[in-house]
Amino acid sequence: MTDKPLYHLGDGIVLGIGSRMTELCDLKHDQEIQIDFRFIEPLEKISLGWTGEGYESFIPRLLAEGVLAEGPATVDALLHERLGALDQLFLSSYSSALSERAKRAYRLTLDAHARRKRFFTRVGQCPTLPETSLRRALRVGDALEVGKKRVLCVGDDDLVSIALAALGHDVTVFDIDDFLLNFLRSTSTTLGLNVTVVEKDLRDPLDASERQSYDLFLTDPMSNRDCFEIFLSRALALVPPGSPGYVAVYGPTERLFRAVAQEMHFPIEAWHRRHNRYYSQYMKIHPYESDWVEIRRTSETVIKHSPDEFCVPLNLYAEQFYQRPPIFVAHYDEIEEPKYARPLFLDMIFDVVEQNTAFKFVERAHLLGQEWTVIHGASEAGHLTLHVDRERRTLSLALFPMKADVEDVLRHAVMSAYKTHAKAAKMGTTRDVWDLRVR
Ligand SMILES: C[S@@+](CC[C@H](N)C(=O)[O-])C[C@H]1O[C@@H](n2cnc3c(N)ncnc32)[C@H](O)[C@@H]1O
């Protein structure tokens, strides 16, 4: 125990560590603050509800701004409310059939998710909704009915371990992420549950003592060959022949997963489609979803990566399926000089794009109204479409496929012609869409 004061991130504040940047998201005020890498470690510690030791000089300011609150880590009321509401979208269809113990397991799982204040997408983390974690645990069953199992979670950013422990199982989590493990250790203790955590990079060999020590496993690897092979080689080596395992598989990679199953000789016993729903650090449903697949280790199963050896994958954290290129859309409000936003001038924007990039139009079409104009330029690979509403003074455009150099030329051309005095700009990116809003 320390007598130094403890702090935690204020309600609605989460730390998001991505591959491109790290941000503090203020969900109450819908704001994001970019964080210098030097502050990641102290903020991670504070997200766990530790002392701010070594960084005392920042604390008064962060307290005044509501980024920090005093006291040990606790359930974040805002996260609890938002995740609870997302869960209801699915939970309401089956919650009346849940036993009292399953309901309690759900409450504890939701509490655990609402205590987690840090998201780490760099190692492929994207958590499932608490209700999905519960449904995964219920596929294993309540220990009172199926007997107490030694369950292994191979990676557990989904916090399924909490639901499994609440259903009475002995749960162990292997994960590379020490923050997640510290979080699971302290959260399970606070919730009165028993979860054992082991810091492990699955690319490293397994200790001899660990092998065949569990009755079953659950895992949610990235859906690519390297990750399937490594996560499954380790997971299958940790259970004896005859044991079941549960694996999340992204729908579009089903064929790849079935090929891996054939090569490694493990039977697929059940395939639950669209079983797993996920959320983002903004407490919104993530567009990603996956299937839940039941497999089994048999005496014929071939462990592709020997448990004695290191594996050196090239492609651990990418999803392996046909990646559609993203589309770029932009919306400019309050454009200046709408009277010049007419076909003759708008066409010049298309000319600038064509002259300065490899984007060549095979055809241009013009659609005209009294107060609006649409120009559609088709290229062999995609299109650029521009719409102007002169009455409302808005200009919108869509560019497919999104290419950074074309977008750059396009943006400069539009801004210098119609938006020389922008008040604010916001850019949102997802897997499929880059969305620019300029006011
Ligand atoms: C691979 S991630 C994927 C999860 C996510 N739900 C999805 O499919 O988008 C699942 C868990 O594996 C852990 N993990 C990632 N790489 C790992 C490694 N090399 N060794 C051990 N655990 C790892 C992550 O920290 C995370 O908790």
The ligand as an SDF file (V2000), in Angstrom:
LIG
                    3D

 27 29  0  0  0  0  0  0  0  0999 V2000
   -4.7500  -10.2080  -31.4140 C   0  0  0  0  0  0  0  0  0  0  0  0
   -5.8020   -9.2010  -30.4340 S   0  0  0  0  0  0  0  0  0  0  0  0
   -7.2030   -9.1740  -31.4710 C   0  0  0  0  0  0  0  0  0  0  0  0
   -8.4380   -8.8260  -30.7480 C   0  0  0  0  0  0  0  0  0  0  0  0
   -9.5940   -8.1980  -31.3420 C   0  0  0  0  0  0  0  0  0  0  0  0
  -10.7230   -8.5010  -30.5030 N   0  0  0  0  0  0  0  0  0  0  0  0
   -9.7900   -8.2800  -32.8410 C   0  0  0  0  0  0  0  0  0  0  0  0
   -9.8770   -9.3640  -33.4400 O   0  0  0  0  0  0  0  0  0  0  0  0
   -9.8630   -7.2270  -33.4370 O   0  0  0  0  0  0  0  0  0  0  0  0
   -6.2750  -10.2170  -29.0710 C   0  0  0  0  0  0  0  0  0  0  0  0
   -5.3700  -10.1290  -27.8730 C   0  0  0  0  0  0  0  0  0  0  0  0
   -4.1100  -10.6790  -28.1970 O   0  0  0  0  0  0  0  0  0  0  0  0
   -3.1060   -9.9420  -27.5320 C   0  0  0  0  0  0  0  0  0  0  0  0
   -1.8650  -10.1160  -28.2950 N   0  0  0  0  0  0  0  0  0  0  0  0
   -1.5190   -9.5100  -29.4440 C   0  0  0  0  0  0  0  0  0  0  0  0
   -0.3080   -9.9350  -29.8360 N   0  0  0  0  0  0  0  0  0  0  0  0
    0.1220  -10.8410  -28.9480 C   0  0  0  0  0  0  0  0  0  0  0  0
    1.2970  -11.6160  -28.8070 C   0  0  0  0  0  0  0  0  0  0  0  0
    2.2790  -11.5450  -29.7060 N   0  0  0  0  0  0  0  0  0  0  0  0
    1.4000  -12.4330  -27.7430 N   0  0  0  0  0  0  0  0  0  0  0  0
    0.3950  -12.4890  -26.8200 C   0  0  0  0  0  0  0  0  0  0  0  0
   -0.7430  -11.7800  -26.8830 N   0  0  0  0  0  0  0  0  0  0  0  0
   -0.8820  -10.9610  -27.9310 C   0  0  0  0  0  0  0  0  0  0  0  0
   -3.6190   -8.5180  -27.5230 C   0  0  0  0  0  0  0  0  0  0  0  0
   -3.0020   -7.7510  -26.4940 O   0  0  0  0  0  0  0  0  0  0  0  0
   -5.1070   -8.7530  -27.3120 C   0  0  0  0  0  0  0  0  0  0  0  0
   -5.4340   -8.7090  -25.9400 O   0  0  0  0  0  0  0  0  0  0  0  0
  1  2  1  0
  2  3  1  0
  2 10  1  0
  3  4  1  0
  4  5  1  0
  5  6  1  0
  5  7  1  0
  7  8  2  0
  7  9  1  0
 10 11  1  0
 11 12  1  0
 11 26  1  0
 12 13  1  0
 13 14  1  0
 13 24  1  0
 14 15  1  0
 14 23  1  0
 15 16  2  0
 16 17  1  0
 17 18  1  0
 17 23  2  0
 18 19  1  0
 18 20  2  0
 20 21  1  0
 21 22  2  0
 22 23  1  0
 24 25  1  0
 24 26  1  0
 26 27  1  0
M  CHG  2   2   1   9  -1
M  END
$$$$
